[in-house]
C-alpha cells in the first residue's frame, strides 16, 4: 500500500472551510484514497473515499489531483465538533479473500477554534 | 441498531492475569478486526476474521488470541497480560464489498 504524508496539525476557525492535505506520491492505479477521523477517545469514523474523481457526501468533499499524487479533504463549514485527528489512507480496493484492514498513520490533528 | 459494541469499556489487570475482550456487531458483517492504539500513534492490526470460524494474524499478534465462533462476535483474549499490552483496543467490522469500516467505542486496558 502507498505511503501517505500529512501535516501533524492544523487550525481552522469555526464556520470556515477546513482543507486537509494528503500526499500519496507513490499511489498506484488500483489504490483508493480513504479518509477517516477520530474524535478524542472514540473509535475512528469513515468520512469519504475516492479513486480519481472528486467526491462529495454529507460530511465532506474529496479533491484528488489529476496525477493522483495528492488529495485534499474539505470540511466546508467546520464546527467545534469537527475537532479530531484526520487520517488519510491509501488502500487497494478489495472485496473478499483478503484482510481489508486499514493502515493508520499519525494523521492530522485538526483544531477548530471559536 | 447498536452497530459495533465492545465490552468492557475499561479494565485494569495485573501482570500475568488473563482476560477476554468482547466485540459484537449487529450489521451482519463478514469481516471483523481487532486493533490497538498506543498514545500518539495510529492503529495497529492485531488479528482479523474474514468470516465465522476463521481468524488470521495481523501486524502485532503476539500475546493475543482470537475466536469467531459466531458471525456477530469477535473475541480477543490475553492469556498472560504484560505491561506492554496497556493500550486502547478497538474492534471494527465491515461488509464484504464495502469500503467502510465501522468501529466500536474502544476498551481502555491498563496492565500494572
Interface residues (C-beta under 8 A of the other chain):
Chain A: X32 X34 X36 X41 X42 X43 X44 X45 X46 X49 X87 X93 X95 X96 X97 X98 X99 X100 X101 X102 X103 X104 X105 X106 X107
Chain B: X4 X30 X31 X33 X35 X40 X41 X42 X43 X44 X45 X48 X50 X56 X58 X90 X92 X94 X96 X97 X99 X100 X101 X102 X103 X104 X105 X106
